[in-house]
Amino acid sequence: MPMQPLEIYDVEETGELVLKHKNLKAALITDNTIMIVNHDDKTIILWIGKGSSTRIKFAAARASRRFLTDRGLSYRVKTVDEGEEPDWFQALFTLKVTERSRDEPPTLEILSILNEVKAEAVPEGYQREACIITRDFYVPVEFKSSIMGKDTSSIKFEKGDYLPEGFFMLPSGAYSPRLLVKNGKVLGIDILINLEFLKKDTTIESLQQENSSQKDQIESLQADIIQKDQQLLALQEELGRKDDQIESIRIENKEKDGEIESLQEMVSKRDIQIEDFQSEMTLKDQENEILQADLVNERDQINAMQSELEEKDQQIIVLQNELIEKNQQLESIHNENISKDTQIESLNQQIQELVSSIEEMEQASPKKDKIIEQKTKKFKKSSNYTRRRKSN
């Protein structure tokens, strides 16, 4: 079965369709919205460029609906956005693109009928969509031009090259056929479209666009919900792990509480021991105060003894000086003085021992009683020595 050609239309902001493209790739311009009619699978495709204005998008939707009405219900409309073309769209590049045929210009009779139709005013609330003359289908096309800086426009009828085969009906309430009859013959049929229907169609298209936008928002929200659900599952898993950690910490805390109770019991025992020790220390402090008082008394005695010893030292120095003089004067009695010198040396040793014992007493060793006894003995010895000296 041979393939039917593609028709590629530019969509103007006014909703006008202009059939002018020979190549599909050349028609795909970012700022444009084009309508592609694939007669092979009876599809009307709206390709919307990224730079297309909202007005052109609405005009394209309205034009496709009108085109669908012309072609019959066997055609279906698909919308393709630039950059999101599906695989089946790529297959369109292999199909042949055709231009509107101009090989057979209309006859003078047909031109006369077309001029008469064009001159006939369109009733209020209607717009001319097309006209049928004899066996051909003509559509009005607006041509714009600029002459001497002024924009002008004119309406011309062009022959439609392709019509769907078979029977098809015009939607009731949308189209109204008007007959041109002369001499009992139907020369032409003027097909008018109700502007209210176009407004409703535009409103429906706008609602469809809005519905499509809402669907996109719903899909986006659903994707967000899925993402939030995933995050919620992750948080729930994390919460489960945290609960396990909390339970583990609670068990550990119970063990720590048991250890704390055990330590508190030990602390209580230690407190009792400390109180006993403090009581014992109080007694020791009292004993120490008594010992310190005794030590003060002993130190007073030792100080008195030291004063006495200092006096003795001074006397010894005097005696030594006298002895030196006596040694010089009395060499003859040297032997007798040797024994006295020996006694003096012994006295010096005792004095040194006494000085050492005094230093030891100043260091205050913990065994005070023994030290006091030793010092007492030394004191007695020194007393005996003093008595001997006095006796001498």
NUFISE-834503 format. One record per residue (C-alpha): residue number from 0; residue in one letter; x, y, z. Coordinates in steps of 0.2 Angstrom, whole numbers, always signed. Layout:
// NUFISE-834503
+------+------+-------+-------+-------+
| lodo | pase |    xx |    yy |    zz |
+------+------+-------+-------+-------+
|  NUM |    a |     X |     Y |     Z |
...
+------+------+-------+-------+-------+
END
This chain:
// NUFISE-834503
+------+------+-------+-------+-------+
| lodo | pase |    xx |    yy |    zz |
+------+------+-------+-------+-------+
|    0 |    m |    +0 |    +0 |    +0 |
|    1 |    p |    +8 |   +17 |    -5 |
|    2 |    m |   +11 |   +30 |    +8 |
|    3 |    q |    +1 |   +45 |    +8 |
|    4 |    p |   +11 |   +62 |    +8 |
|    5 |    l |   +13 |   +73 |   +24 |
|    6 |    e |    +6 |   +90 |   +25 |
|    7 |    i |   +16 |  +103 |   +36 |
|    8 |    y |    +7 |  +119 |   +41 |
|    9 |    d |   +14 |  +134 |   +50 |
|   10 |    v |    +2 |  +140 |   +63 |
|   11 |    e |    +0 |  +159 |   +64 |
|   12 |    e |    -6 |  +168 |   +79 |
|   13 |    t |   -23 |  +172 |   +71 |
|   14 |    g |   -25 |  +153 |   +69 |
|   15 |    e |   -22 |  +153 |   +51 |
|   16 |    l |   -13 |  +137 |   +44 |
|   17 |    v |    +0 |  +140 |   +30 |
|   18 |    l |    +5 |  +125 |   +20 |
|   19 |    k |   +22 |  +130 |   +14 |
|   20 |    h |   +36 |  +117 |   +20 |
|   21 |    k |   +44 |  +105 |    +9 |
|   22 |    n |   +55 |   +97 |   +22 |
|   23 |    l |   +51 |   +92 |   +40 |
|   24 |    k |   +68 |   +95 |   +47 |
|   25 |    a |   +68 |  +113 |   +40 |
|   26 |    a |   +50 |  +116 |   +48 |
|   27 |    l |   +56 |  +112 |   +65 |
|   28 |    i |   +60 |  +129 |   +71 |
|   29 |    t |   +61 |  +133 |   +90 |
|   30 |    d |   +50 |  +149 |   +89 |
|   31 |    n |   +37 |  +140 |   +78 |
|   32 |    t |   +22 |  +129 |   +81 |
|   33 |    i |   +18 |  +118 |   +66 |
|   34 |    m |    +4 |  +106 |   +62 |
|   35 |    i |    +9 |   +89 |   +53 |
|   36 |    v |    -4 |   +79 |   +45 |
|   37 |    n |    +1 |   +61 |   +42 |
|   38 |    h |   -12 |   +53 |   +30 |
|   39 |    d |    -3 |   +36 |   +32 |
|   40 |    d |   -10 |   +33 |   +50 |
|   41 |    k |   -23 |   +47 |   +50 |
|   42 |    t |   -14 |   +58 |   +63 |
|   43 |    i |   -14 |   +76 |   +66 |
|   44 |    i |    +2 |   +81 |   +75 |
|   45 |    l |    +5 |   +98 |   +84 |
|   46 |    w |   +24 |  +100 |   +86 |
|   47 |    i |   +27 |  +115 |   +99 |
|   48 |    g |   +44 |  +124 |   +99 |
|   49 |    k |   +51 |  +129 |  +115 |
|   50 |    g |   +50 |  +147 |  +110 |
|   51 |    s |   +32 |  +147 |  +105 |
|   52 |    s |   +21 |  +160 |  +113 |
|   53 |    t |    +5 |  +155 |  +123 |
|   54 |    r |    -6 |  +163 |  +110 |
|   55 |    i |    +1 |  +152 |   +96 |
|   56 |    k |    -1 |  +137 |  +106 |
|   57 |    f |   -19 |  +141 |  +109 |
|   58 |    a |   -21 |  +145 |   +90 |
|   59 |    a |   -13 |  +128 |   +86 |
|   60 |    a |   -25 |  +119 |   +97 |
|   61 |    r |   -40 |  +128 |   +89 |
|   62 |    a |   -34 |  +125 |   +72 |
|   63 |    s |   -31 |  +106 |   +75 |
|   64 |    r |   -48 |  +105 |   +81 |
|   65 |    r |   -55 |  +113 |   +66 |
|   66 |    f |   -44 |  +103 |   +55 |
|   67 |    l |   -50 |   +87 |   +64 |
|   68 |    t |   -68 |   +92 |   +60 |
|   69 |    d |   -64 |   +94 |   +42 |
|   70 |    r |   -55 |   +77 |   +41 |
|   71 |    g |   -67 |   +67 |   +50 |
|   72 |    l |   -67 |   +57 |   +67 |
|   73 |    s |   -55 |   +44 |   +59 |
|   74 |    y |   -41 |   +56 |   +63 |
|   75 |    r |   -33 |   +59 |   +80 |
|   76 |    v |   -23 |   +73 |   +87 |
|   77 |    k |    -6 |   +71 |   +96 |
|   78 |    t |    +5 |   +84 |  +104 |
|   79 |    v |   +24 |   +84 |  +104 |
|   80 |    d |   +35 |   +96 |  +113 |
|   81 |    e |   +52 |  +101 |  +106 |
|   82 |    g |   +66 |   +90 |  +114 |
|   83 |    e |   +54 |   +77 |  +119 |
|   84 |    e |   +50 |   +69 |  +102 |
|   85 |    p |   +45 |   +50 |  +104 |
|   86 |    d |   +52 |   +36 |   +93 |
|   87 |    w |   +37 |   +36 |   +82 |
|   88 |    f |   +40 |   +54 |   +78 |
|   89 |    q |   +57 |   +50 |   +70 |
|   90 |    a |   +49 |   +39 |   +58 |
|   91 |    l |   +40 |   +54 |   +50 |
|   92 |    f |   +57 |   +60 |   +42 |
|   93 |    t |   +56 |   +46 |   +30 |
|   94 |    l |   +39 |   +51 |   +23 |
|   95 |    k |   +37 |   +62 |    +8 |
|   96 |    v |   +31 |   +80 |   +10 |
|   97 |    t |   +19 |   +87 |    -3 |
|   98 |    e |   +15 |  +105 |    -7 |
|   99 |    r |    -2 |  +112 |   -12 |
|  100 |    s |    -5 |  +108 |   -31 |
|  101 |    r |    -7 |  +123 |   -42 |
|  102 |    d |    -6 |  +114 |   -59 |
|  103 |    e |   -24 |  +116 |   -63 |
|  104 |    p |   -30 |  +134 |   -61 |
|  105 |    p |   -48 |  +137 |   -58 |
|  106 |    t |   -59 |  +141 |   -73 |
|  107 |    l |   -66 |  +158 |   -76 |
|  108 |    e |   -83 |  +152 |   -72 |
|  109 |    i |   -77 |  +145 |   -55 |
|  110 |    l |   -68 |  +161 |   -52 |
|  111 |    s |   -84 |  +171 |   -55 |
|  112 |    i |   -93 |  +160 |   -43 |
|  113 |    l |   -79 |  +162 |   -30 |
|  114 |    n |   -79 |  +181 |   -32 |
|  115 |    e |   -98 |  +181 |   -30 |
|  116 |    v |   -96 |  +170 |   -14 |
|  117 |    k |   -83 |  +181 |    -7 |
|  118 |    a |   -93 |  +197 |   -11 |
|  119 |    e |  -108 |  +190 |    -1 |
|  120 |    a |  -108 |  +196 |   +17 |
|  121 |    v |  -106 |  +183 |   +31 |
|  122 |    p |  -120 |  +184 |   +43 |
|  123 |    e |  -116 |  +191 |   +60 |
|  124 |    g |  -110 |  +177 |   +72 |
|  125 |    y |  -102 |  +167 |   +58 |
|  126 |    q |   -86 |  +165 |   +49 |
|  127 |    r |   -83 |  +158 |   +32 |
|  128 |    e |   -73 |  +141 |   +33 |
|  129 |    a |   -74 |  +135 |   +16 |
|  130 |    c |   -84 |  +133 |    +0 |
|  131 |    i |   -88 |  +119 |   -12 |
|  132 |    i |   -89 |  +124 |   -31 |
|  133 |    t |   -94 |  +110 |   -43 |
|  134 |    r |   -83 |   +96 |   -37 |
|  135 |    d |   -69 |  +105 |   -29 |
|  136 |    f |   -66 |  +111 |   -11 |
|  137 |    y |   -59 |  +129 |    -8 |
|  138 |    v |   -53 |  +137 |    +8 |
|  139 |    p |   -51 |  +156 |   +11 |
|  140 |    v |   -33 |  +161 |   +14 |
|  141 |    e |   -28 |  +178 |   +20 |
|  142 |    f |   -13 |  +186 |   +11 |
|  143 |    k |    -4 |  +200 |   +20 |
|  144 |    s |    +8 |  +213 |   +11 |
|  145 |    s |   +15 |  +230 |   +14 |
|  146 |    i |   +14 |  +243 |    +1 |
|  147 |    m |   +22 |  +260 |    +3 |
|  148 |    g |   +23 |  +257 |   +22 |
|  149 |    k |    +5 |  +252 |   +24 |
|  150 |    d |    +0 |  +234 |   +28 |
|  151 |    t |   -14 |  +227 |   +18 |
|  152 |    s |   -23 |  +210 |   +18 |
|  153 |    s |   -34 |  +201 |    +5 |
|  154 |    i |   -44 |  +185 |    +5 |
|  155 |    k |   -41 |  +173 |    -9 |
|  156 |    f |   -48 |  +155 |   -11 |
|  157 |    e |   -36 |  +141 |   -14 |
|  158 |    k |   -40 |  +124 |   -19 |
|  159 |    g |   -39 |  +110 |    -6 |
|  160 |    d |   -28 |   +96 |   -12 |
|  161 |    y |   -33 |   +83 |    -1 |
|  162 |    l |   -49 |   +77 |    +7 |
|  163 |    p |   -53 |   +61 |   +17 |
|  164 |    e |   -61 |   +48 |    +7 |
|  165 |    g |   -79 |   +42 |   +11 |
|  166 |    f |   -93 |   +50 |   +20 |
|  167 |    f |   -91 |   +62 |   +34 |
|  168 |    m |  -103 |   +74 |   +43 |
|  169 |    l |  -101 |   +92 |   +49 |
|  170 |    p |  -104 |   +94 |   +68 |
|  171 |    s |  -122 |  +101 |   +71 |
|  172 |    g |  -122 |  +118 |   +79 |
|  173 |    a |  -104 |  +122 |   +73 |
|  174 |    y |  -106 |  +123 |   +54 |
|  175 |    s |  -120 |  +130 |   +43 |
|  176 |    p |  -120 |  +127 |   +24 |
|  177 |    r |  -127 |  +141 |   +13 |
|  178 |    l |  -132 |  +137 |    -5 |
|  179 |    l |  -129 |  +148 |   -20 |
|  180 |    v |  -143 |  +144 |   -32 |
|  181 |    k |  -145 |  +151 |   -50 |
|  182 |    n |  -158 |  +146 |   -63 |
|  183 |    g |  -163 |  +131 |   -52 |
|  184 |    k |  -145 |  +125 |   -51 |
|  185 |    v |  -134 |  +124 |   -36 |
|  186 |    l |  -118 |  +133 |   -41 |
|  187 |    g |  -109 |  +132 |   -24 |
|  188 |    i |  -110 |  +129 |    -6 |
|  189 |    d |  -104 |  +142 |    +6 |
|  190 |    i |   -99 |  +133 |   +23 |
|  191 |    l |  -100 |  +145 |   +38 |
|  192 |    i |   -94 |  +141 |   +56 |
|  193 |    n |  -103 |  +148 |   +71 |
|  194 |    l |   -91 |  +160 |   +81 |
|  195 |    e |   -99 |  +154 |   +97 |
|  196 |    f |   -94 |  +137 |   +93 |
|  197 |    l |   -76 |  +143 |   +90 |
|  198 |    k |   -76 |  +152 |  +107 |
|  199 |    k |   -83 |  +136 |  +115 |
|  200 |    d |   -69 |  +127 |  +106 |
|  201 |    t |   -56 |  +139 |  +112 |
|  202 |    t |   -63 |  +138 |  +130 |
|  203 |    i |   -62 |  +119 |  +129 |
|  204 |    e |   -45 |  +120 |  +122 |
|  205 |    s |   -40 |  +132 |  +136 |
|  206 |    l |   -47 |  +120 |  +148 |
|  207 |    q |   -39 |  +106 |  +140 |
|  208 |    q |   -22 |  +115 |  +141 |
|  209 |    e |   -26 |  +119 |  +159 |
|  210 |    n |   -31 |  +101 |  +163 |
|  211 |    s |   -15 |   +96 |  +155 |
|  212 |    s |    -5 |  +108 |  +165 |
|  213 |    q |   -14 |  +102 |  +181 |
|  214 |    k |   -10 |   +84 |  +176 |
|  215 |    d |    +8 |   +89 |  +175 |
|  216 |    q |    +7 |   +97 |  +192 |
|  217 |    i |    -2 |   +81 |  +198 |
|  218 |    e |   +12 |   +70 |  +191 |
|  219 |    s |   +25 |   +81 |  +199 |
|  220 |    l |   +16 |   +81 |  +215 |
|  221 |    q |   +14 |   +62 |  +214 |
|  222 |    a |   +33 |   +61 |  +210 |
|  223 |    d |   +36 |   +72 |  +225 |
|  224 |    i |   +25 |   +61 |  +236 |
|  225 |    i |   +34 |   +46 |  +230 |
|  226 |    q |   +50 |   +54 |  +235 |
|  227 |    k |   +43 |   +60 |  +251 |
|  228 |    d |   +37 |   +42 |  +255 |
|  229 |    q |   +55 |   +36 |  +251 |
|  230 |    q |   +62 |   +49 |  +263 |
|  231 |    l |   +49 |   +44 |  +276 |
|  232 |    l |   +54 |   +26 |  +274 |
|  233 |    a |   +72 |   +30 |  +276 |
|  234 |    l |   +67 |   +41 |  +291 |
|  235 |    q |   +57 |   +27 |  +298 |
|  236 |    e |   +71 |   +15 |  +296 |
|  237 |    e |   +83 |   +27 |  +304 |
|  238 |    l |   +70 |   +29 |  +318 |
|  239 |    g |   +69 |   +11 |  +320 |
|  240 |    r |   +88 |   +10 |  +322 |
|  241 |    k |   +87 |   +25 |  +334 |
|  242 |    d |   +74 |   +15 |  +344 |
|  243 |    d |   +86 |    +0 |  +345 |
|  244 |    q |  +100 |   +11 |  +351 |
|  245 |    i |   +88 |   +19 |  +364 |
|  246 |    e |   +83 |    +2 |  +370 |
|  247 |    s |  +101 |    -3 |  +371 |
|  248 |    i |  +105 |   +13 |  +380 |
|  249 |    r |   +90 |   +10 |  +392 |
|  250 |    i |   +97 |    -8 |  +396 |
|  251 |    e |  +114 |    -1 |  +398 |
|  252 |    n |  +107 |   +13 |  +409 |
|  253 |    k |   +98 |    -1 |  +420 |
|  254 |    e |  +115 |    -9 |  +422 |
|  255 |    k |  +123 |    +7 |  +426 |
|  256 |    d |  +109 |   +11 |  +439 |
|  257 |    g |  +113 |    -6 |  +447 |
|  258 |    e |  +132 |    -1 |  +447 |
|  259 |    i |  +127 |   +16 |  +454 |
|  260 |    e |  +117 |    +8 |  +468 |
|  261 |    s |  +131 |    -4 |  +472 |
|  262 |    l |  +143 |   +11 |  +472 |
|  263 |    q |  +131 |   +21 |  +483 |
|  264 |    e |  +131 |    +7 |  +496 |
|  265 |    m |  +150 |    +6 |  +495 |
|  266 |    v |  +150 |   +25 |  +497 |
|  267 |    s |  +139 |   +24 |  +512 |
|  268 |    k |  +150 |   +11 |  +520 |
|  269 |    r |  +165 |   +22 |  +516 |
|  270 |    d |  +156 |   +37 |  +524 |
|  271 |    i |  +154 |   +27 |  +540 |
|  272 |    q |  +172 |   +22 |  +540 |
|  273 |    i |  +177 |   +40 |  +537 |
|  274 |    e |  +166 |   +46 |  +552 |
|  275 |    d |  +175 |   +33 |  +562 |
|  276 |    f |  +191 |   +38 |  +556 |
|  277 |    q |  +187 |   +56 |  +559 |
|  278 |    s |  +182 |   +52 |  +577 |
|  279 |    e |  +198 |   +43 |  +579 |
|  280 |    m |  +208 |   +57 |  +571 |
|  281 |    t |  +199 |   +69 |  +584 |
|  282 |    l |  +206 |   +58 |  +598 |
|  283 |    k |  +223 |   +58 |  +590 |
|  284 |    d |  +222 |   +77 |  +588 |
|  285 |    q |  +218 |   +79 |  +606 |
|  286 |    e |  +233 |   +68 |  +611 |
|  287 |    n |  +244 |   +78 |  +599 |
|  288 |    e |  +239 |   +94 |  +607 |
|  289 |    i |  +244 |   +86 |  +624 |
|  290 |    l |  +260 |   +80 |  +616 |
|  291 |    q |  +263 |   +97 |  +609 |
|  292 |    a |  +260 |  +106 |  +626 |
|  293 |    d |  +273 |   +94 |  +633 |
|  294 |    l |  +284 |   +97 |  +619 |
|  295 |    v |  +283 |  +116 |  +622 |
|  296 |    n |  +287 |  +113 |  +640 |
|  297 |    e |  +302 |  +102 |  +635 |
|  298 |    r |  +307 |  +116 |  +623 |
|  299 |    d |  +307 |  +129 |  +636 |
|  300 |    q |  +318 |  +118 |  +647 |
|  301 |    i |  +329 |  +114 |  +633 |
|  302 |    n |  +330 |  +133 |  +629 |
|  303 |    a |  +335 |  +136 |  +647 |
|  304 |    m |  +348 |  +123 |  +646 |
|  305 |    q |  +354 |  +130 |  +630 |
|  306 |    s |  +356 |  +147 |  +639 |
|  307 |    e |  +365 |  +139 |  +653 |
|  308 |    l |  +376 |  +130 |  +640 |
|  309 |    e |  +380 |  +146 |  +631 |
|  310 |    e |  +386 |  +153 |  +648 |
|  311 |    k |  +396 |  +138 |  +651 |
|  312 |    d |  +404 |  +140 |  +633 |
|  313 |    q |  +409 |  +158 |  +638 |
|  314 |    q |  +416 |  +152 |  +654 |
|  315 |    i |  +425 |  +138 |  +644 |
|  316 |    i |  +432 |  +151 |  +632 |
|  317 |    v |  +438 |  +161 |  +647 |
|  318 |    l |  +446 |  +146 |  +655 |
|  319 |    q |  +454 |  +141 |  +639 |
|  320 |    n |  +462 |  +158 |  +638 |
|  321 |    e |  +467 |  +156 |  +656 |
|  322 |    l |  +474 |  +139 |  +651 |
|  323 |    i |  +484 |  +145 |  +637 |
|  324 |    e |  +491 |  +158 |  +648 |
|  325 |    k |  +494 |  +145 |  +661 |
|  326 |    n |  +502 |  +134 |  +648 |
|  327 |    q |  +514 |  +148 |  +643 |
|  328 |    q |  +518 |  +152 |  +662 |
|  329 |    l |  +517 |  +134 |  +669 |
|  330 |    e |  +525 |  +122 |  +657 |
|  331 |    s |  +531 |  +112 |  +671 |
|  332 |    i |  +513 |  +108 |  +676 |
|  333 |    h |  +508 |  +102 |  +658 |
|  334 |    n |  +506 |   +84 |  +662 |
|  335 |    e |  +493 |   +88 |  +675 |
|  336 |    n |  +483 |   +99 |  +663 |
|  337 |    i |  +482 |   +85 |  +651 |
|  338 |    s |  +469 |   +76 |  +661 |
|  339 |    k |  +460 |   +92 |  +662 |
|  340 |    d |  +461 |   +94 |  +644 |
|  341 |    t |  +454 |   +77 |  +642 |
|  342 |    q |  +439 |   +82 |  +652 |
|  343 |    i |  +437 |   +97 |  +642 |
|  344 |    e |  +437 |   +87 |  +626 |
|  345 |    s |  +424 |   +76 |  +634 |
|  346 |    l |  +414 |   +91 |  +639 |
|  347 |    n |  +414 |   +97 |  +621 |
|  348 |    q |  +408 |   +80 |  +614 |
|  349 |    q |  +394 |   +81 |  +626 |
|  350 |    i |  +390 |   +98 |  +621 |
|  351 |    q |  +390 |   +93 |  +603 |
|  352 |    e |  +379 |   +78 |  +607 |
|  353 |    l |  +367 |   +90 |  +616 |
|  354 |    v |  +367 |  +102 |  +601 |
|  355 |    s |  +363 |   +87 |  +590 |
|  356 |    s |  +349 |   +81 |  +601 |
|  357 |    i |  +342 |   +99 |  +601 |
|  358 |    e |  +341 |   +99 |  +582 |
|  359 |    e |  +333 |   +82 |  +582 |
|  360 |    m |  +320 |   +88 |  +595 |
|  361 |    e |  +316 |  +103 |  +583 |
|  362 |    q |  +312 |   +91 |  +569 |
|  363 |    a |  +298 |   +84 |  +580 |
|  364 |    s |  +298 |   +65 |  +575 |
|  365 |    p |  +281 |   +56 |  +578 |
|  366 |    k |  +289 |   +46 |  +593 |
|  367 |    k |  +289 |   +60 |  +604 |
|  368 |    d |  +289 |   +50 |  +620 |
|  369 |    k |  +305 |   +41 |  +616 |
|  370 |    i |  +314 |   +57 |  +610 |
|  371 |    i |  +309 |   +65 |  +627 |
|  372 |    e |  +316 |   +50 |  +636 |
|  373 |    q |  +332 |   +51 |  +627 |
|  374 |    k |  +334 |   +70 |  +629 |
|  375 |    t |  +330 |   +67 |  +648 |
|  376 |    k |  +344 |   +55 |  +649 |
|  377 |    k |  +355 |   +66 |  +640 |
|  378 |    f |  +350 |   +80 |  +652 |
|  379 |    k |  +353 |   +69 |  +667 |
|  380 |    k |  +371 |   +66 |  +660 |
|  381 |    s |  +374 |   +84 |  +657 |
|  382 |    s |  +368 |   +87 |  +675 |
|  383 |    n |  +380 |   +74 |  +681 |
|  384 |    y |  +393 |   +82 |  +671 |
|  385 |    t |  +389 |   +99 |  +678 |
|  386 |    r |  +389 |   +93 |  +695 |
|  387 |    r |  +407 |   +85 |  +691 |
|  388 |    r |  +412 |  +102 |  +685 |
|  389 |    k |  +406 |  +110 |  +700 |
|  390 |    s |  +415 |   +98 |  +711 |
|  391 |    n |  +431 |  +100 |  +701 |
+------+------+-------+-------+-------+
END
